[in-house]
Protein backbone atom coordinates (compact mmCIF):
# COMPACT_ATOMS: atom_id res chain seq x y z
CA UNK A 1 0.00 0.00 0.00
CA UNK A 2 2.81 2.36 0.78
CA UNK A 3 4.46 1.65 -2.57
CA UNK A 4 1.16 2.18 -4.36
CA UNK A 5 0.71 5.52 -2.65
CA UNK A 6 4.17 6.67 -3.66
CA UNK A 7 3.50 5.64 -7.26
CA UNK A 8 0.20 7.57 -7.35
CA UNK A 9 1.79 10.66 -5.83
CA UNK A 10 4.58 10.53 -8.41
CA UNK A 11 2.09 10.11 -11.26
CA UNK A 12 0.00 13.01 -10.02
CA UNK A 13 3.06 15.26 -9.77
CA UNK A 14 4.21 14.30 -13.29
CA UNK A 15 0.75 14.90 -14.71
CA UNK A 16 0.49 18.25 -12.93
CA UNK A 17 3.89 19.29 -14.33
CA UNK A 18 2.83 18.22 -17.84
CA UNK A 19 -0.45 20.09 -17.49
CA UNK A 20 1.41 23.20 -16.32
CA UNK A 21 3.84 22.95 -19.27
CA UNK A 22 0.95 22.54 -21.71
CA UNK A 23 -0.79 25.59 -20.28
CA UNK A 24 2.41 27.66 -20.59
CA UNK A 25 2.86 26.45 -24.16
CA UNK A 26 -0.72 27.33 -25.12
CA UNK A 27 -0.49 30.72 -23.46
CA UNK A 28 2.73 31.43 -25.34
CA UNK A 29 1.17 30.32 -28.62
CA UNK A 30 -1.92 32.48 -28.03
CA UNK A 31 0.19 35.53 -27.16
CA UNK A 32 2.34 35.06 -30.24
CA UNK A 33 -0.66 34.64 -32.52
CA UNK A 34 -2.29 37.73 -31.07
CA UNK A 35 0.90 39.78 -31.39
CA UNK A 36 1.27 38.98 -35.08
CA UNK A 37 -2.39 39.60 -35.92
CA UNK A 38 -3.48 42.58 -37.98
CA UNK A 39 -5.40 45.38 -36.20
CA UNK A 40 -8.70 44.08 -37.59
CA UNK A 41 -7.98 40.53 -36.43
CA UNK A 42 -7.03 41.75 -32.97
CA UNK A 43 -10.34 43.57 -32.74
CA UNK A 44 -12.30 40.49 -33.82
CA UNK A 45 -10.35 38.20 -31.47
CA UNK A 46 -10.33 40.22 -28.24
CA UNK A 47 -12.19 43.44 -29.06
CA UNK A 48 -8.83 45.18 -28.86
CA UNK A 49 -9.17 48.69 -30.30
CA UNK A 50 -6.41 49.52 -32.86
CA UNK A 51 -4.99 52.49 -30.99
CA UNK A 52 -1.70 52.53 -32.90
CA UNK A 53 -3.47 52.47 -36.25
CA UNK A 54 -5.77 55.32 -35.22
CA UNK A 55 -2.85 57.39 -33.93
CA UNK A 56 -0.88 56.78 -37.12
CA UNK A 57 -3.78 57.90 -39.32
CA UNK A 58 -4.28 61.03 -37.22
CA UNK A 59 -0.54 61.69 -37.26
CA UNK A 60 -0.36 61.43 -41.05
CA UNK A 61 -3.14 63.97 -41.46
CA UNK A 62 -1.71 66.41 -38.92
CA UNK A 63 1.94 66.20 -40.02
CA UNK A 64 1.01 66.56 -43.69
CA UNK A 65 -1.17 69.59 -42.88
CA UNK A 66 1.64 71.07 -40.80
CA UNK A 67 4.13 70.52 -43.62
CA UNK A 68 1.87 72.19 -46.20
CA UNK A 69 1.31 75.23 -43.99
CA UNK A 70 5.03 75.59 -43.30
CA UNK A 71 5.88 75.01 -46.97
CA UNK A 72 3.57 77.78 -48.13
CA UNK A 73 5.13 80.17 -45.63
CA UNK A 74 8.63 79.06 -46.57
CA UNK A 75 7.90 79.71 -50.24
CA UNK A 76 7.12 83.33 -49.41
CA UNK A 77 10.40 83.64 -47.51
CA UNK A 78 12.44 82.08 -50.32
CA UNK A 79 10.80 84.22 -53.00
CA UNK A 80 11.39 87.35 -50.90
CA UNK A 81 15.10 86.56 -50.55
CA UNK A 82 15.52 85.69 -54.22
CA UNK A 83 13.74 88.80 -55.43
CA UNK A 84 15.78 90.99 -53.07
CA UNK A 85 18.94 89.37 -54.41
CA UNK A 86 17.88 90.24 -57.95
CA UNK A 87 16.87 93.79 -56.96
CA UNK A 88 20.20 94.47 -55.24
CA UNK A 89 22.17 93.15 -58.20
CA UNK A 90 20.31 95.50 -60.52
CA UNK A 91 20.80 98.38 -58.08
CA UNK A 92 24.52 97.99 -57.36
CA UNK A 93 26.08 96.19 -60.34
CA UNK A 94 26.82 98.37 -63.34
CA UNK A 95 25.69 96.93 -66.69
CA UNK A 96 24.09 93.91 -65.02
CA UNK A 97 22.12 92.02 -67.68
CA UNK A 98 19.76 90.24 -65.28
CA UNK A 99 21.39 86.85 -65.83
CA UNK A 100 24.54 85.65 -64.05
CA UNK A 101 27.49 84.55 -66.16
CA UNK A 102 28.42 81.08 -64.88
CA UNK A 103 29.06 81.50 -61.14
CA UNK A 104 29.63 85.28 -61.17
CA UNK A 105 27.33 88.21 -61.92
CA UNK A 106 29.40 90.58 -64.07
CA UNK A 107 32.91 90.63 -65.50
CA UNK A 108 35.03 93.65 -66.50
CA UNK A 109 38.18 93.65 -68.60
CA UNK A 110 39.62 97.17 -68.34
CA UNK A 111 41.00 99.30 -65.53
CA UNK A 112 38.42 101.97 -66.25
CA UNK A 113 35.73 99.30 -66.09
CA UNK A 114 36.86 98.32 -62.57
CA UNK A 115 36.86 101.95 -61.40
CA UNK A 116 33.47 102.63 -62.97
CA UNK A 117 31.92 99.57 -61.35
CA UNK A 118 33.48 100.39 -57.98
CA UNK A 119 32.33 104.01 -57.95
CA UNK A 120 28.93 102.97 -59.24
CA UNK A 121 28.37 100.76 -56.15
CA UNK A 122 29.27 103.57 -53.75
CA UNK A 123 27.17 106.16 -55.56
CA UNK A 124 24.15 103.86 -55.72
CA UNK A 125 24.54 103.12 -52.01
CA UNK A 126 24.55 106.86 -51.26
CA UNK A 127 21.27 107.34 -53.16
CA UNK A 128 19.56 104.17 -51.95
CA UNK A 129 16.62 105.98 -50.36
CA UNK A 130 15.72 107.62 -53.68
CA UNK A 131 16.30 104.53 -55.83
CA UNK A 132 14.77 101.47 -54.19
CA UNK A 133 11.03 100.83 -54.62
CA UNK A 134 10.97 98.32 -51.75
CA UNK A 135 10.84 98.84 -47.98
CA UNK A 136 14.62 98.72 -47.57
CA UNK A 137 16.98 101.17 -45.87
CA UNK A 138 20.34 101.57 -44.15
CA UNK A 139 21.02 99.67 -40.94
CA UNK A 140 21.69 101.39 -37.64
CA UNK A 141 23.75 100.32 -34.66
CA UNK A 142 22.61 100.28 -31.03
CA UNK A 143 23.29 104.01 -30.69
CA UNK A 144 21.11 104.87 -33.68
CA UNK A 145 24.03 105.70 -35.99
CA UNK A 146 24.14 104.49 -39.57
CA UNK A 147 26.39 101.48 -40.16
CA UNK A 148 28.81 102.69 -42.88
CA UNK A 149 29.79 100.91 -46.07
CA UNK A 150 33.25 99.31 -45.89
CA UNK A 151 35.70 98.82 -48.76
CA UNK A 152 38.67 96.49 -48.25
CA UNK A 153 41.35 95.73 -50.81
CA UNK A 154 43.72 92.80 -50.51
CA UNK A 155 47.01 92.89 -52.38
CA UNK A 156 50.51 91.45 -52.42
CA UNK A 157 52.83 93.22 -49.99
CA UNK A 158 55.40 93.87 -52.71
CA UNK A 159 55.26 93.28 -56.41
CA UNK A 160 56.87 94.15 -59.69
CA UNK A 161 55.90 92.47 -62.93
CA UNK A 162 57.39 93.01 -66.37
CA UNK A 163 55.62 90.74 -68.82
CA UNK A 164 57.72 91.99 -71.74
CA UNK A 165 60.94 90.95 -70.00
CA UNK A 166 59.37 87.81 -68.55
CA UNK A 167 60.46 88.90 -65.07
CA UNK A 168 58.67 89.43 -61.77
CA UNK A 169 59.35 90.17 -58.12
CA UNK A 170 56.44 89.16 -55.84
CA UNK A 171 56.13 88.97 -52.06
CA UNK A 172 53.39 86.37 -51.52
CA UNK A 173 52.40 87.85 -48.16
CA UNK A 174 49.00 89.55 -48.41
CA UNK A 175 48.01 92.89 -46.92
CA UNK A 176 44.52 94.25 -46.37
CA UNK A 177 43.59 97.93 -46.24
CA UNK A 178 40.03 99.12 -45.52
CA UNK A 179 38.08 102.36 -45.57
CA UNK A 180 34.50 103.20 -44.56
CA UNK A 181 31.96 105.39 -46.28
CA UNK A 182 29.13 107.32 -44.67
CA UNK A 183 26.28 107.87 -47.16
CA UNK A 184 25.69 111.33 -45.65
CA UNK A 185 29.18 112.43 -46.74
CA UNK A 186 28.83 111.28 -50.34
CA UNK A 187 30.21 114.49 -51.86
CA UNK A 188 33.63 114.20 -50.24
CA UNK A 189 34.44 110.49 -50.13
CA UNK A 190 36.21 110.30 -53.51
CA UNK A 191 38.55 113.26 -52.98
CA UNK A 192 39.38 112.36 -49.39
CA UNK A 193 40.37 108.81 -50.30
CA UNK A 194 42.06 109.31 -53.66
CA UNK A 195 45.18 107.39 -52.60
CA UNK A 196 43.09 104.42 -51.54
CA UNK A 197 41.61 104.12 -55.02
CA UNK A 198 45.02 104.07 -56.69
CA UNK A 199 44.78 100.36 -57.51
CA UNK A 200 47.91 98.61 -58.74
CA UNK A 201 46.26 95.77 -60.59
CA UNK A 202 49.35 93.56 -60.83
CA UNK A 203 49.36 93.46 -56.99
CA UNK A 204 45.60 93.53 -56.40
CA UNK A 205 44.13 90.15 -55.39
CA UNK A 206 40.56 91.14 -54.62
CA UNK A 207 38.46 94.06 -53.45
CA UNK A 208 35.40 93.65 -51.24
CA UNK A 209 32.58 96.08 -50.53
CA UNK A 210 30.39 95.19 -47.56
CA UNK A 211 27.35 96.96 -46.16
CA UNK A 212 24.22 96.15 -44.19
CA UNK A 213 20.62 96.93 -45.09
CA UNK A 214 17.29 96.39 -43.36
CA UNK A 215 14.06 95.26 -44.99
CA UNK A 216 10.53 94.09 -44.10
CA UNK A 217 8.74 91.19 -45.80
CA UNK A 218 5.23 92.59 -46.08
CA UNK A 219 3.89 89.88 -48.39
CA UNK A 220 3.27 87.50 -45.46
CA UNK A 221 0.31 89.68 -44.49
CA UNK A 222 -1.54 88.10 -47.40
CA UNK A 223 -1.21 84.70 -45.73
CA UNK A 224 -2.47 86.20 -42.45
CA UNK A 225 0.91 86.07 -40.72
CA UNK A 226 2.96 88.78 -39.11
CA UNK A 227 5.66 90.28 -41.38
CA UNK A 228 9.31 89.50 -40.70
CA UNK A 229 12.09 92.06 -40.47
CA UNK A 230 15.33 91.20 -42.28
CA UNK A 231 18.95 92.23 -42.08
CA UNK A 232 20.79 91.90 -45.38
CA UNK A 233 24.56 91.55 -45.14
CA UNK A 234 25.69 92.39 -48.68
CA UNK A 235 29.16 91.57 -50.01
CA UNK A 236 30.32 92.65 -53.47
CA UNK A 237 33.64 91.08 -54.47
CA UNK A 238 35.95 92.14 -57.31
CA UNK A 239 37.97 88.96 -57.89
CA UNK A 240 41.38 89.39 -59.52
CA UNK A 241 43.10 86.29 -58.14
CA UNK A 242 43.81 84.82 -61.58
CA UNK A 243 45.39 88.07 -62.91
CA UNK A 244 44.18 86.93 -66.31
CA UNK A 245 42.81 90.27 -67.48
CA UNK A 246 39.29 89.33 -66.38
CA UNK A 247 37.94 90.68 -63.08
CA UNK A 248 34.87 88.79 -61.88
CA UNK A 249 32.30 90.62 -59.78
CA UNK A 250 30.20 88.65 -57.28
CA UNK A 251 27.29 89.83 -55.15
CA UNK A 252 26.34 87.66 -52.17
CA UNK A 253 23.64 88.23 -49.58
CA UNK A 254 23.29 86.72 -46.14
CA UNK A 255 19.68 87.40 -45.11
CA UNK A 256 18.72 86.95 -41.46
CA UNK A 257 15.17 87.42 -40.23
CA UNK A 258 14.19 88.65 -36.80
CA UNK A 259 11.20 89.97 -34.92
CA UNK A 260 10.43 93.59 -35.65
CA UNK A 261 11.08 95.92 -32.70
CA UNK A 262 8.03 98.12 -33.04
CA UNK A 263 4.97 96.98 -34.94
CA UNK A 264 1.23 97.41 -35.09
CA UNK A 265 -1.02 95.21 -37.20
CA UNK A 266 -4.77 95.00 -37.52
CA UNK A 267 -6.77 92.02 -38.71
CA UNK A 268 -6.40 88.33 -37.92
CA UNK A 269 -2.68 87.79 -38.48
CA UNK A 270 -1.81 87.68 -34.80
CA UNK A 271 -4.71 85.37 -33.95
CA UNK A 272 -3.74 83.09 -36.84
CA UNK A 273 -0.25 82.75 -35.35
CA UNK A 274 -1.71 81.65 -32.02
CA UNK A 275 -3.87 79.03 -33.74
CA UNK A 276 -0.82 77.65 -35.55
CA UNK A 277 1.12 77.40 -32.29
CA UNK A 278 -1.73 75.45 -30.70
CA UNK A 279 -1.90 73.15 -33.71
CA UNK A 280 1.86 72.49 -33.53
CA UNK A 281 1.43 71.64 -29.84
CA UNK A 282 -1.19 69.01 -30.72
CA UNK A 283 1.19 67.55 -33.32
CA UNK A 284 3.86 67.13 -30.65
CA UNK A 285 1.36 65.39 -28.32
CA UNK A 286 0.24 63.00 -31.08
CA UNK A 287 3.85 62.17 -32.00
CA UNK A 288 4.73 61.51 -28.35
CA UNK A 289 1.73 59.19 -28.07
CA UNK A 290 2.76 57.35 -31.22
CA UNK A 291 6.34 56.95 -30.00
CA UNK A 292 5.17 55.61 -26.62
CA UNK A 293 2.81 53.06 -28.23
CA UNK A 294 5.50 51.85 -30.64
CA UNK A 295 8.05 51.67 -27.82
CA UNK A 296 5.57 49.60 -25.82
CA UNK A 297 5.19 47.22 -28.78
CA UNK A 298 8.95 46.83 -29.04
CA UNK A 299 9.20 45.98 -25.33
CA UNK A 300 6.37 43.45 -25.70
CA UNK A 301 8.11 41.90 -28.73
CA UNK A 302 11.38 41.52 -26.80
CA UNK A 303 9.57 39.80 -23.92
CA UNK A 304 7.79 37.43 -26.32
CA UNK A 305 11.11 36.65 -28.00
CA UNK A 306 12.65 35.82 -24.62
CA UNK A 307 9.72 33.53 -23.76
CA UNK A 308 9.88 31.75 -27.11
CA UNK A 309 13.68 31.42 -26.86
CA UNK A 310 13.35 29.94 -23.36
CA UNK A 311 10.68 27.50 -24.62
CA UNK A 312 12.89 26.21 -27.47
CA UNK A 313 15.89 25.89 -25.21
CA UNK A 314 14.07 24.03 -22.44
CA UNK A 315 12.12 21.65 -24.69
CA UNK A 316 14.34 21.17 -27.75
CA UNK A 317 17.77 22.44 -26.67
CA UNK A 318 17.61 24.84 -29.60
CA UNK A 319 18.26 28.53 -30.20
CA UNK A 320 16.04 30.96 -32.07
CA UNK A 321 17.50 31.56 -35.51
CA UNK A 322 18.13 35.01 -36.93
CA UNK A 323 15.15 34.81 -39.28
CA UNK A 324 12.74 34.23 -36.41
CA UNK A 325 14.42 36.94 -34.34
CA UNK A 326 13.84 39.42 -37.15
CA UNK A 327 10.13 38.66 -36.97
CA UNK A 328 10.03 40.03 -33.43
CA UNK A 329 12.37 42.96 -33.94
CA UNK A 330 10.04 44.90 -36.22
CA UNK A 331 11.88 47.63 -38.13
CA UNK A 332 8.61 49.45 -38.83
CA UNK A 333 8.31 50.46 -35.18
CA UNK A 334 11.85 51.85 -35.21
CA UNK A 335 10.99 53.79 -38.38
CA UNK A 336 7.88 55.25 -36.75
CA UNK A 337 9.77 56.25 -33.59
CA UNK A 338 12.48 57.99 -35.65
CA UNK A 339 9.83 59.86 -37.65
CA UNK A 340 8.11 60.89 -34.41
CA UNK A 341 11.33 62.27 -32.95
CA UNK A 342 12.08 64.20 -36.14
CA UNK A 343 8.52 65.57 -36.22
CA UNK A 344 8.76 66.69 -32.58
CA UNK A 345 12.05 68.52 -33.16
CA UNK A 346 10.72 70.05 -36.39
CA UNK A 347 7.51 71.17 -34.66
CA UNK A 348 9.49 72.83 -31.86
CA UNK A 349 11.65 74.66 -34.41
CA UNK A 350 8.52 75.69 -36.32
CA UNK A 351 6.97 77.09 -33.16
CA UNK A 352 10.15 79.05 -32.46
CA UNK A 353 10.12 80.42 -36.01
CA UNK A 354 6.43 81.23 -35.74
CA UNK A 355 7.07 83.19 -32.57
CA UNK A 356 10.04 84.95 -34.25
CA UNK A 357 12.59 83.47 -31.84
CA UNK A 358 14.48 81.52 -34.52
CA UNK A 359 15.15 81.99 -38.23
CA UNK A 360 16.50 78.55 -39.22
CA UNK A 361 13.97 77.77 -41.94
CA UNK A 362 16.28 75.31 -43.70
CA UNK A 363 16.94 73.19 -40.59
CA UNK A 364 13.23 73.09 -39.76
CA UNK A 365 12.43 72.10 -43.36
CA UNK A 366 14.85 69.17 -43.17
CA UNK A 367 13.29 67.84 -39.96
CA UNK A 368 9.69 68.27 -41.10
CA UNK A 369 10.35 66.97 -44.61
CA UNK A 370 12.20 63.86 -43.41
CA UNK A 371 9.58 63.07 -40.77
CA UNK A 372 6.77 63.37 -43.33
CA UNK A 373 8.69 61.11 -45.72
CA UNK A 374 9.13 58.43 -43.06
CA UNK A 375 5.51 58.72 -41.94
CA UNK A 376 4.20 58.07 -45.44
CA UNK A 377 6.69 55.24 -45.96
CA UNK A 378 5.40 53.70 -42.73
CA UNK A 379 1.93 53.44 -44.28
CA UNK A 380 3.30 50.58 -46.39
CA UNK A 381 3.28 48.42 -43.26
CA UNK A 382 -0.52 48.50 -43.12
CA UNK A 383 -0.81 47.80 -46.85
CA UNK A 384 1.30 44.73 -46.18
CA UNK A 385 -1.67 43.11 -44.44
CA UNK A 386 -3.21 42.66 -47.90
CA UNK A 387 -1.57 39.91 -49.92
CA UNK A 388 -1.64 41.71 -53.28
CA UNK A 389 0.01 44.81 -51.89
CA UNK A 390 2.41 42.75 -49.83
CA UNK A 391 4.13 41.49 -52.98
CA UNK A 392 5.87 44.86 -53.41
CA UNK A 393 7.08 44.92 -49.80
CA UNK A 394 8.36 41.35 -49.87
CA UNK A 395 10.10 41.90 -53.21
CA UNK A 396 11.86 45.02 -51.88
CA UNK A 397 12.97 43.21 -48.72
CA UNK A 398 14.21 40.16 -50.59
CA UNK A 399 16.03 42.14 -53.28
CA UNK A 400 17.53 44.79 -51.00
CA UNK A 401 20.55 42.80 -49.67
CA UNK A 402 21.45 41.59 -53.16
CA UNK A 403 20.98 45.03 -54.69
CA UNK A 404 23.10 46.60 -51.93
CA UNK A 405 25.98 44.19 -52.58
CA UNK A 406 25.63 44.72 -56.31
CA UNK A 407 25.70 48.51 -55.91
CA UNK A 408 28.88 48.29 -53.83
CA UNK A 409 30.63 46.47 -56.67
CA UNK A 410 29.21 48.74 -59.37
CA UNK A 411 30.06 51.79 -57.23
CA UNK A 412 33.76 50.96 -57.43
CA UNK A 413 33.62 51.09 -61.23
CA UNK A 414 31.53 54.26 -61.05
CA UNK A 415 34.06 55.99 -58.79
CA UNK A 416 36.86 54.99 -61.14
CA UNK A 417 35.10 56.60 -64.08
CA UNK A 418 34.34 59.67 -61.94
CA UNK A 419 37.96 60.33 -61.00
CA UNK A 420 39.21 59.56 -64.51
CA UNK A 421 36.68 61.88 -66.17
CA UNK A 422 37.45 64.70 -63.75
CA UNK A 423 41.21 64.68 -64.22
CA UNK A 424 41.22 64.16 -68.00
CA UNK A 425 38.09 65.91 -69.29
CA UNK A 426 37.72 68.59 -66.59
CA UNK A 427 39.79 71.26 -68.39
CA UNK A 428 37.86 70.72 -71.64
CA UNK A 429 34.24 70.09 -70.62
CA UNK A 430 32.07 72.11 -68.22
CA UNK A 431 30.23 68.98 -67.02
CA UNK A 432 33.50 67.49 -65.76
CA UNK A 433 34.91 70.52 -63.93
CA UNK A 434 34.29 69.15 -60.42
CA UNK A 435 33.92 65.72 -58.84
CA UNK A 436 30.30 66.32 -57.89
CA UNK A 437 29.48 67.56 -61.40
CA UNK A 438 31.17 64.51 -62.94
CA UNK A 439 29.14 62.16 -60.73
CA UNK A 440 25.93 63.98 -61.65
CA UNK A 441 26.78 63.92 -65.36
CA UNK A 442 27.54 60.18 -65.33
CA UNK A 443 24.34 59.44 -63.42
CA UNK A 444 22.40 61.40 -66.04
CA UNK A 445 24.07 59.36 -68.79
CA UNK A 446 23.00 56.12 -67.10
CA UNK A 447 19.42 57.34 -67.25
CA UNK A 448 19.77 58.39 -70.90
CA UNK A 449 19.75 62.17 -70.33
CA UNK A 450 21.78 64.70 -72.37
CA UNK A 451 23.83 62.09 -74.18
CA UNK A 452 24.32 64.02 -77.40
CA UNK A 453 24.92 67.27 -75.52
CA UNK A 454 27.66 65.63 -73.46
CA UNK A 455 29.39 64.43 -76.61
CA UNK A 456 28.93 67.69 -78.49
CA UNK A 457 30.08 70.12 -75.78
CA UNK A 458 33.61 68.77 -75.55
CA UNK A 459 36.16 71.27 -76.83
CA UNK A 460 38.08 69.53 -79.61
CA UNK A 461 41.23 71.65 -79.32
CA UNK A 462 43.25 68.62 -78.25
CA UNK A 463 42.91 65.63 -80.58
CA UNK A 464 44.27 63.14 -78.04
CA UNK A 465 41.78 64.25 -75.37
CA UNK A 466 38.96 64.19 -77.95
CA UNK A 467 39.75 60.57 -78.86
CA UNK A 468 40.02 59.64 -75.18
CA UNK A 469 36.66 61.26 -74.42
CA UNK A 470 34.96 59.15 -77.09
CA UNK A 471 36.43 55.93 -75.74
CA UNK A 472 35.60 57.02 -72.19
CA UNK A 473 31.95 57.92 -72.87
CA UNK A 474 31.20 54.99 -75.18
CA UNK A 475 32.68 52.47 -72.73
CA UNK A 476 30.86 53.97 -69.75
CA UNK A 477 27.47 54.10 -71.48
CA UNK A 478 27.84 50.58 -72.89
CA UNK A 479 29.00 49.10 -69.60
CA UNK A 480 26.43 50.70 -67.32
CA UNK A 481 23.34 50.79 -69.53
CA UNK A 482 23.70 47.44 -71.29
CA UNK A 483 25.27 45.42 -68.50
CA UNK A 484 25.12 46.99 -65.03
CA UNK A 485 21.60 48.39 -65.34
CA UNK A 486 20.31 45.18 -66.92
CA UNK A 487 21.78 43.10 -64.10
CA UNK A 488 20.27 45.49 -61.57
CA UNK A 489 16.82 45.00 -63.07
CA UNK A 490 17.39 41.24 -63.26
CA UNK A 491 18.04 41.05 -59.50
CA UNK A 492 14.72 42.73 -58.73
CA UNK A 493 12.87 40.61 -61.33
CA UNK A 494 14.34 37.43 -59.84
CA UNK A 495 13.21 38.44 -56.36
CA UNK A 496 9.71 39.19 -57.67
CA UNK A 497 9.46 35.81 -59.41
CA UNK A 498 10.67 34.06 -56.26
CA UNK A 499 7.99 35.73 -54.17
CA UNK A 500 5.29 34.87 -56.73
CA UNK A 501 6.34 31.20 -56.74
CA UNK A 502 6.32 30.99 -52.97
CA UNK A 503 2.87 32.57 -52.82
CA UNK A 504 1.62 29.80 -55.09
CA UNK A 505 3.56 26.85 -53.64
CA UNK A 506 3.82 27.99 -50.04
CA UNK A 507 6.50 29.63 -47.96
CA UNK A 508 9.19 27.64 -46.09
CA UNK A 509 8.33 27.22 -42.42
CA UNK A 510 10.64 28.29 -39.63
CA UNK A 511 10.51 27.14 -36.01
CA UNK A 512 8.19 30.03 -35.19
CA UNK A 513 5.76 29.08 -37.95
CA UNK A 514 5.78 25.43 -36.88
CA UNK A 515 5.13 26.38 -33.29
CA UNK A 516 2.14 28.52 -34.23
CA UNK A 517 0.78 25.68 -36.37
CA UNK A 518 1.25 23.32 -33.38
CA UNK A 519 3.76 21.17 -35.22
CA UNK A 520 6.27 19.23 -33.12
CA UNK A 521 8.84 18.27 -35.75
CA UNK A 522 11.64 20.44 -34.34
CA UNK A 523 15.04 18.91 -35.01
CA UNK A 524 16.84 18.73 -31.64
CA UNK A 525 20.17 20.53 -31.01
CA UNK A 526 20.04 22.61 -34.19
CA UNK A 527 21.01 26.21 -33.61
CA UNK A 528 20.13 27.84 -36.90
CA UNK A 529 17.49 27.75 -39.57
CA UNK A 530 18.01 26.22 -42.97
CA UNK A 531 20.15 28.90 -44.54
CA UNK A 532 20.33 27.03 -47.84
CA UNK A 533 16.78 28.07 -48.61
CA UNK A 534 16.59 30.37 -51.63
CA UNK A 535 15.13 33.23 -49.59
CA UNK A 536 15.08 34.39 -45.98
CA UNK A 537 12.03 33.31 -44.01
CA UNK A 538 11.56 36.70 -42.42
CA UNK A 539 10.62 38.20 -45.74
CA UNK A 540 8.28 35.41 -46.76
CA UNK A 541 5.60 35.88 -44.15
CA UNK A 542 2.41 37.54 -45.23
CA UNK A 543 -1.08 37.88 -43.86
CA UNK A 544 -3.01 34.73 -44.72
CA UNK A 545 -5.66 32.52 -43.16
CA UNK A 546 -5.22 28.77 -43.25
CA UNK A 547 -8.52 27.34 -44.36
CA UNK A 548 -8.07 24.13 -42.39
CA UNK A 549 -7.08 25.27 -38.91
CA UNK A 550 -7.61 29.05 -39.22
CA UNK A 551 -4.11 29.77 -37.93
CA UNK A 552 -2.65 33.18 -38.49
CA UNK A 553 0.56 33.19 -40.50
CA UNK A 554 3.08 35.80 -39.43
CA UNK A 555 2.93 39.27 -40.89
CA UNK A 556 6.13 40.69 -42.25
Secondary structure, 3 states (H helix, E strand, C coil): CHHHHHHHHHHHHHHHHHHHHHHHHHHHHHHHHHHCCCHHHHHHHHCCCCHHHHHHHHHHHHHHHHHHHHHHHHHHHHHHHHHHHHHHHHHHCCCCCCCCECCECEEECCHHHHHHHHHHHHHHHHCHHHHCCCCEEECECCCCCECCEEEEEEEEEEEEEECCCCEEEEEEEEEEEEEEECHHHCCCHHHHCCCCCCCCCCCEEEEEEEEEEEEEEHHHHHHCCCCEEEEEEEEEEEECCCCCCCEEEEEEEEEEEECCCCCCCCCCHHHHHHHHHHHHHHHHHHHHHHHHHHHHHHHHHHHHHHHHHHHHHHHHCCCCCHHHHHHHCCHHHHHHHHHHHHHHHHHHHHHHHHCCCCCCHHHHHHHHHHHHHHHHHHCHHHHCCCHHHHHHHHHHHHHHHHHHHHHHHHHHHHHHHHHHHHHHHCCCCHHHCCHHHHHHHHHHHHCCCCHHHHHHCCCCCCHHHHHHHHHHHHHHHHHHHHHHHHHHHHHHHHHHHHHHHHHHHCCCCCHHHHHHCCCCCCCCCCCCCCCCCCCCHHHCCCCCECCCCCCECCCC
